[in-house]
Amino acid sequence: MLQVIVGMIFTFMLLSLLGTTVNELIASWRGWRGFYMEEGLKRLLQQKDNPEIFEKFRNNPIYKQLLQHAAPLRVSQAPAYLSADNFTSILSNVLKKKGEVLTTVDEFIQGVPEDSELRRILEQLKEEGHENLGDFKNRLQSWFNDIMGEAGGWYKRHLQFVTLFVGLGIAAVFNADSFAIYKHLTTNTQAAALLEQMAEKYTLTNEAPTLTTKTAPPVATPATPSDTSQIATATPAGHRRSGRPR
């Protein structure tokens, strides 16, 4: 019975690993990570109110270097990842005038239209007490990371929906019927034993190093006078050590 249980667990583990691999291949091919990252950027920069700022951001040389290559049916060439440092660097370049060096927060905000939602957000961040340009950029990075965290949630929920159909497809292709697998393993002891051996081999080859490393037991050495004095000092008063009278 144990062989059957191990065989079934190992079989479904292999199918789940296959599903994960297929998911990653589809997500990479379709460019979903970049798509949702750019959706987060649109929310950050209030793309509907400030399309010009968003387009300048996308056309920045640093951003364009991170673009993914074109592929059939790819929904977006946007980079799968954008660091907070690159975000503040690109945004600073977009908002400042050509040849200008930003030295204050007001100069940073000045490049945003006054009546825009983005301008109100930046002014709110400044009013939190971030008058220094360096502190203000750090706050921008924190704001960026928060929105990117939300975008990551959008991507994960989308991928969960895709995973459902990938799992159904794998189950149909490989005829992954739990009852049929159980019946086969209970009647075919050779197949059950083979799966058990494969599971053991997989466990041994993928086990973490910390779990396989064995240390030799400590060898007892005679206590020296200094060791005895240290033990006596470390023992609280009134505590009786085993084997020694008080």
C-alpha positions as CSV (number, residue, x, y, z in Angstrom):
1,M,0.0,0.0,0.0
2,L,2.9,2.4,0.8
3,Q,4.3,1.8,-2.6
4,V,1.0,2.7,-4.2
5,I,0.7,5.9,-2.2
6,V,4.3,7.0,-3.0
7,G,3.7,6.2,-6.6
8,M,0.6,8.3,-6.8
9,I,2.1,11.2,-5.0
10,F,5.2,11.1,-7.3
11,T,3.1,10.9,-10.4
12,F,1.0,13.9,-9.6
13,M,4.1,15.8,-8.5
14,L,5.6,15.3,-11.9
15,L,2.4,16.4,-13.5
16,S,2.3,19.6,-11.4
17,L,5.9,20.4,-12.3
18,L,5.0,20.0,-15.9
19,G,2.1,22.4,-15.4
20,T,4.3,24.9,-13.8
21,T,6.8,24.7,-16.7
22,V,4.1,25.1,-19.3
23,N,2.7,28.1,-17.4
24,E,6.0,29.9,-17.3
25,L,6.6,29.2,-21.0
26,I,3.2,30.6,-21.9
27,A,3.6,33.6,-19.7
28,S,7.1,34.4,-21.1
29,W,6.0,33.9,-24.7
30,R,2.9,36.1,-24.3
31,G,4.8,38.8,-22.3
32,W,2.2,38.9,-19.4
33,R,4.7,40.0,-16.8
34,G,5.7,43.0,-18.8
35,F,2.0,43.7,-19.7
36,Y,1.0,43.9,-16.0
37,M,4.1,45.8,-15.1
38,E,3.2,48.5,-17.7
39,E,-0.4,48.5,-16.5
40,G,1.1,49.4,-13.1
41,L,3.1,52.2,-14.7
42,K,-0.1,53.5,-16.3
43,R,-1.7,53.7,-12.9
44,L,1.4,55.4,-11.3
45,L,1.8,58.0,-14.0
46,Q,-2.0,58.5,-14.4
47,Q,-1.7,57.7,-18.1
48,K,-5.3,58.8,-19.0
49,D,-4.6,62.3,-17.6
50,N,-1.0,62.5,-18.6
51,P,-0.5,60.6,-21.9
52,E,2.4,62.8,-22.8
53,I,4.4,61.9,-19.7
54,F,3.7,58.2,-20.1
55,E,4.8,58.2,-23.7
56,K,8.0,60.1,-22.8
57,F,8.6,57.5,-20.0
58,R,8.2,54.6,-22.5
59,N,10.5,56.3,-25.0
60,N,13.3,56.9,-22.5
61,P,16.6,55.2,-23.6
62,I,16.9,53.3,-20.3
63,Y,13.4,51.9,-20.6
64,K,13.8,51.0,-24.3
65,Q,16.9,49.0,-23.5
66,L,14.8,46.8,-21.2
67,L,12.1,46.0,-23.8
68,Q,11.6,42.4,-24.7
69,H,12.0,41.2,-28.3
70,A,9.0,40.9,-30.6
71,A,7.3,37.5,-30.8
72,P,4.2,36.2,-32.5
73,L,1.0,36.8,-30.4
74,R,3.0,38.6,-27.7
75,V,0.7,41.1,-26.0
76,S,3.4,43.4,-24.8
77,Q,7.2,44.0,-25.3
78,A,7.4,45.9,-22.0
79,P,10.2,44.7,-19.6
80,A,9.2,42.0,-17.2
81,Y,10.9,43.9,-14.4
82,L,11.8,47.5,-13.7
83,S,13.7,48.5,-10.6
84,A,12.7,51.4,-8.3
85,D,16.0,53.1,-9.0
86,N,15.4,53.0,-12.8
87,F,11.9,54.3,-12.3
88,T,13.0,57.4,-10.4
89,S,15.9,58.0,-12.8
90,I,13.6,57.8,-15.9
91,L,10.9,59.9,-14.2
92,S,13.4,62.6,-13.3
93,N,14.6,62.7,-16.8
94,V,11.1,63.0,-18.2
95,L,10.0,65.8,-15.9
96,K,13.1,68.0,-16.0
97,K,13.9,70.4,-18.8
98,K,16.7,69.5,-21.2
99,G,20.1,70.3,-19.7
100,E,18.6,71.1,-16.3
101,V,19.9,69.5,-13.1
102,L,17.2,68.9,-10.5
103,T,18.2,70.1,-7.0
104,T,14.8,70.6,-5.2
105,V,11.5,68.8,-4.9
106,D,9.6,71.8,-6.4
107,E,11.8,71.6,-9.5
108,F,10.9,67.9,-9.8
109,I,7.2,68.5,-9.5
110,Q,7.2,71.5,-11.7
111,G,7.2,69.4,-14.9
112,V,3.8,67.9,-14.1
113,P,0.6,69.7,-15.2
114,E,-0.9,71.6,-12.2
115,D,-4.4,70.2,-12.5
116,S,-3.4,66.5,-13.0
117,E,-3.9,63.7,-10.5
118,L,-0.2,62.9,-10.7
119,R,0.7,66.4,-9.6
120,R,-1.6,66.1,-6.5
121,I,0.0,62.7,-5.6
122,L,3.5,64.1,-5.8
123,E,2.6,67.2,-3.8
124,Q,1.0,64.9,-1.2
125,L,4.2,62.9,-1.0
126,K,6.2,66.1,-0.5
127,E,3.8,67.3,2.2
128,E,4.5,64.1,4.2
129,G,7.8,65.8,5.2
130,H,10.0,64.8,2.3
131,E,11.4,68.3,1.5
132,N,14.9,66.9,0.6
133,L,15.2,65.7,-3.0
134,G,16.9,62.5,-1.9
135,D,14.3,61.7,0.7
136,F,11.6,62.5,-1.8
137,K,13.0,60.1,-4.4
138,N,13.2,57.4,-1.7
139,R,9.5,57.9,-1.0
140,L,8.8,57.7,-4.8
141,Q,10.6,54.3,-4.8
142,S,8.4,53.1,-2.0
143,W,5.3,54.3,-3.8
144,F,6.5,52.5,-7.0
145,N,7.1,49.3,-5.1
146,D,3.6,49.4,-3.6
147,I,2.0,49.8,-7.0
148,M,4.2,47.1,-8.5
149,G,3.1,44.8,-5.7
150,E,-0.5,45.3,-6.8
151,A,0.5,44.7,-10.4
152,G,2.2,41.4,-9.3
153,G,-1.1,40.4,-7.8
154,W,-2.9,41.1,-11.1
155,Y,-0.4,38.9,-12.9
156,K,-0.8,36.1,-10.3
157,R,-4.6,36.1,-10.5
158,H,-4.4,36.0,-14.3
159,L,-1.9,33.1,-14.2
160,Q,-4.2,31.2,-11.7
161,F,-6.9,31.3,-14.3
162,V,-4.5,30.0,-17.0
163,T,-3.3,27.3,-14.7
164,L,-6.8,25.9,-14.4
165,F,-6.9,25.3,-18.2
166,V,-3.3,24.1,-18.4
167,G,-4.1,21.5,-15.6
168,L,-7.2,20.3,-17.4
169,G,-5.3,20.0,-20.6
170,I,-2.5,18.0,-19.0
171,A,-5.0,15.7,-17.3
172,A,-6.7,15.1,-20.6
173,V,-3.5,14.5,-22.6
174,F,-2.0,12.1,-20.0
175,N,-5.4,10.6,-18.9
176,A,-4.5,11.5,-15.3
177,D,-7.4,9.6,-13.7
178,S,-6.8,9.1,-10.0
179,F,-8.9,5.9,-9.8
180,A,-7.3,4.5,-12.9
181,I,-3.8,5.2,-11.6
182,Y,-4.6,3.7,-8.2
183,K,-6.1,0.5,-9.8
184,H,-3.1,0.2,-12.1
185,L,-0.5,0.5,-9.3
186,T,-2.4,-2.0,-7.0
187,T,-2.5,-4.6,-9.8
188,N,0.9,-3.9,-11.3
189,T,3.5,-4.2,-8.4
190,Q,6.4,-3.8,-10.9
191,A,5.1,-0.3,-11.9
192,A,4.6,0.6,-8.3
193,A,8.1,-0.5,-7.3
194,L,9.6,1.4,-10.3
195,L,7.8,4.6,-9.3
196,E,9.0,4.2,-5.7
197,Q,12.6,3.9,-7.0
198,M,12.2,7.0,-9.1
199,A,10.8,8.9,-6.2
200,E,13.7,7.9,-4.0
201,K,16.2,8.8,-6.6
202,Y,14.5,12.2,-7.2
203,T,14.5,12.9,-3.4
204,L,18.2,12.1,-3.1
205,T,19.3,14.2,-6.1
206,N,17.1,17.2,-5.1
207,E,17.6,17.1,-1.3
208,A,18.9,20.3,0.2
209,P,22.6,20.2,1.2
210,T,21.8,21.0,4.8
211,L,19.6,17.9,5.1
212,T,22.2,15.5,3.7
213,T,25.2,16.9,5.6
214,K,26.0,14.8,8.6
215,T,28.4,15.9,11.3
216,A,30.3,13.5,13.5
217,P,29.2,13.4,17.2
218,P,31.4,15.4,19.5
219,V,34.3,13.5,21.2
220,A,34.4,13.8,24.9
221,T,37.6,15.3,26.2
222,P,38.8,15.5,29.8
223,A,37.9,18.7,31.5
224,T,40.7,21.0,32.3
225,P,40.8,23.1,35.5
226,S,40.0,26.2,33.4
227,D,37.0,24.5,31.9
228,T,35.8,23.4,35.3
229,S,36.0,27.0,36.6
230,Q,34.1,28.3,33.6
231,I,31.3,25.7,34.1
232,A,31.1,26.7,37.8
233,T,30.9,30.3,36.9
234,A,28.1,29.7,34.3
235,T,26.0,27.7,36.7
236,P,23.5,29.8,38.6
237,A,23.6,29.8,42.4
238,G,21.4,27.2,44.0
239,H,21.4,25.0,40.8
240,R,22.4,21.4,41.4
241,R,24.2,19.8,38.5
242,S,23.6,16.2,37.9
243,G,26.2,13.9,39.4
244,R,27.7,16.5,41.7
245,P,26.7,17.2,45.3
246,R,25.8,20.7,46.4
